[in-house]
Amino acid sequence: MVQRQLPNPAELLELMKFKKPELDGRKRRLDAALTIGDLRTIAKRRTPKAAFDYTDGAAEGELSLTRARQAFQDVEFHPGILRPAPDVDTSVEILGGPSALPFGIAPTGFTRLMQTEGEVAGAGAAAAAGIPFTLSTLGTTSIEGVKAANPHGRNWFQLYVMRDREISYELTRRAAAAGFDTLQFTVDTPVAGARLRDKRNGFSIPPQLTLGTIINAIPRPWWWFDFLTTPKLEFASLSTTGGTVGELLDAAMDPTISYDDLAVIRDIWPGKIIIKGVQNVEDSVRLRDEGVDGIVLSNHGGRQLDRAPIPFHLLPEVRKAVGDDFTVMIDTGIMNGADVVAAVALGADFTLIGRAYLYGLMAGGRQGVDRTIAILRSEIERTMRLLGVSSLAELEPGHVTQLTRLVPVSRAASEAHVH
Ligand SMILES: Cc1cc2nc3c(=O)[nH]c(=O)nc-3n(C[C@H](O)[C@H](O)[C@H](O)COP(=O)(O)O)c2cc1C
């Protein structure tokens, strides 16, 4: 028999400790987001469909992106036990300078279209967190505007070599003059990937008002208020507008860029230079031998060649081939701090986040990007503690097994033969 008694009012009072309601709606919304996926859900609700899809989408069937994210989810971690890690140090030295966390913000184009604060929010949040911020050639804030938002921290510039070479060279000189310390030369965009969502949405730069966009705008009045009441989007580097992003890219990019262009840019650029968009072992080794400062293993967040190699799967082999002294970074598919930890364990010196940053931006401007960084930071720290390591340098390949769903046909056949 259960023994019963009258409720004790004092005990009841104990239970009734209500939290003070958070009156700041944006803060309330962001605090409720516990994962990057939660930020994505908020972002989707608040952003016009065409702008959200431009950010969230990838090329063709979006297989590259789906596979890259899956590859991170298929990590198996191997913790060490009874190894106290009361404090964890998440800082790294990267390309001659410090970063408080093993990730930086990736270059993204048209950022103010997603949320009006755009690059200023990203650069400000990066400054506050002590991590590098990368401005895209197709950014919507000037080089000098980013420098003003992150005056003492590290700014990196991403370069596309355009058909009109002088535009690219001039941007490179301006970024150097503004004290940007690293150039990311992106090489995976000879032509634009087929971003089918943009085509289907009739997405164009600048956005066009159609019946569809107006209906879609009704539940998202704040985005439109911001868009219409802040300075017009300007592109330092694009002279033509009025098409989809793919059409703009095709008009602006030079499909014939080569190692000769790399040589010219190295003459102009005084700082560190890394090549973004490397997708095999052979190119990694060649670039090391050419003397660049590092590479980013990336398939551009799945926005270029669909069914491209998964960068995270390439990582161990590339690290083995280039040796320990060459800087290898990785991006595409990072949605969790544990993904970053897994990449570092398998030999990445650093990682970049694209959409994780943009979901935060769309969910809540500068505070939303702060939230993205805070979520990733806590996931990194917790994963390190649970693995029993107190610094990133202690992470090693033994901490991670990459489980694979997809194996090359040749390997599957030879394994079948052995068993
Ligand atoms: C909306 C959007 C715009 C992008 N624009 C550029 C760009 O202008 N230049 C560039 O090198 N990469 C660009 N990227 C690729 C990112 O730098 C990065 O490689 C990619 O987002 C990483 O994958 P993730 O989004 O899964 O983190 C863009 C990515 C997104 C999502």
Ligand as a Chemical Component Dictionary entry (heavy atoms), coordinates in Angstrom:
data_LIG
# 
_chem_comp.id                   LIG 
_chem_comp.type                 NON-POLYMER 
_chem_comp.pdbx_formal_charge   0 
_chem_comp.three_letter_code    LIG 
# 
loop_
_chem_comp_atom.comp_id 
_chem_comp_atom.atom_id 
_chem_comp_atom.alt_atom_id 
_chem_comp_atom.type_symbol 
_chem_comp_atom.charge 
_chem_comp_atom.model_Cartn_x 
_chem_comp_atom.model_Cartn_y 
_chem_comp_atom.model_Cartn_z 
_chem_comp_atom.pdbx_ordinal 
LIG C1  C1  C 0 25.327 30.236 -49.299 1  
LIG C2  C2  C 0 26.741 29.833 -49.555 2  
LIG C3  C3  C 0 27.564 30.667 -50.292 3  
LIG C4  C4  C 0 28.896 30.315 -50.547 4  
LIG N1  N1  N 0 29.706 31.169 -51.217 5  
LIG C5  C5  C 0 31.017 30.865 -51.393 6  
LIG C6  C6  C 0 31.912 31.785 -51.992 7  
LIG O1  O1  O 0 31.522 32.879 -52.382 8  
LIG N2  N2  N 0 33.211 31.405 -52.142 9  
LIG C7  C7  C 0 33.691 30.200 -51.705 10 
LIG O2  O2  O 0 34.862 29.903 -51.851 11 
LIG N3  N3  N 0 32.865 29.316 -51.096 12 
LIG C8  C8  C 0 31.552 29.625 -50.912 13 
LIG N4  N4  N 0 30.723 28.734 -50.279 14 
LIG C9  C9  C 0 31.276 27.471 -49.765 15 
LIG C10 C10 C 0 31.755 27.639 -48.319 16 
LIG O3  O3  O 0 32.887 28.464 -48.252 17 
LIG C11 C11 C 0 32.128 26.281 -47.690 18 
LIG O4  O4  O 0 33.057 25.626 -48.506 19 
LIG C12 C12 C 0 30.917 25.380 -47.465 20 
LIG O5  O5  O 0 29.781 26.118 -47.084 21 
LIG C13 C13 C 0 31.229 24.341 -46.421 22 
LIG O6  O6  O 0 30.175 23.451 -46.243 23 
LIG P1  P1  P 0 29.080 23.598 -45.064 24 
LIG O7  O7  O 0 28.123 24.644 -45.525 25 
LIG O8  O8  O 0 28.472 22.262 -44.975 26 
LIG O9  O9  O 0 29.805 24.027 -43.805 27 
LIG C14 C14 C 0 29.392 29.077 -50.038 28 
LIG C15 C15 C 0 28.553 28.257 -49.299 29 
LIG C16 C16 C 0 27.243 28.615 -49.043 30 
LIG C17 C17 C 0 26.385 27.706 -48.207 31 
# 
loop_
_chem_comp_bond.comp_id 
_chem_comp_bond.atom_id_1 
_chem_comp_bond.atom_id_2 
_chem_comp_bond.value_order 
_chem_comp_bond.pdbx_ordinal 
LIG C1  C2  SING 1  
LIG C2  C3  SING 2  
LIG C2  C16 DOUB 3  
LIG C3  C4  DOUB 4  
LIG C4  N1  SING 5  
LIG C4  C14 SING 6  
LIG N1  C5  DOUB 7  
LIG C5  C6  SING 8  
LIG C5  C8  SING 9  
LIG C6  O1  DOUB 10 
LIG C6  N2  SING 11 
LIG N2  C7  SING 12 
LIG C7  O2  DOUB 13 
LIG C7  N3  SING 14 
LIG N3  C8  DOUB 15 
LIG C8  N4  SING 16 
LIG N4  C9  SING 17 
LIG N4  C14 SING 18 
LIG C9  C10 SING 19 
LIG C10 O3  SING 20 
LIG C10 C11 SING 21 
LIG C11 O4  SING 22 
LIG C11 C12 SING 23 
LIG C12 O5  SING 24 
LIG C12 C13 SING 25 
LIG C13 O6  SING 26 
LIG O6  P1  SING 27 
LIG P1  O7  DOUB 28 
LIG P1  O8  SING 29 
LIG P1  O9  SING 30 
LIG C14 C15 DOUB 31 
LIG C15 C16 SING 32 
LIG C16 C17 SING 33 
# 
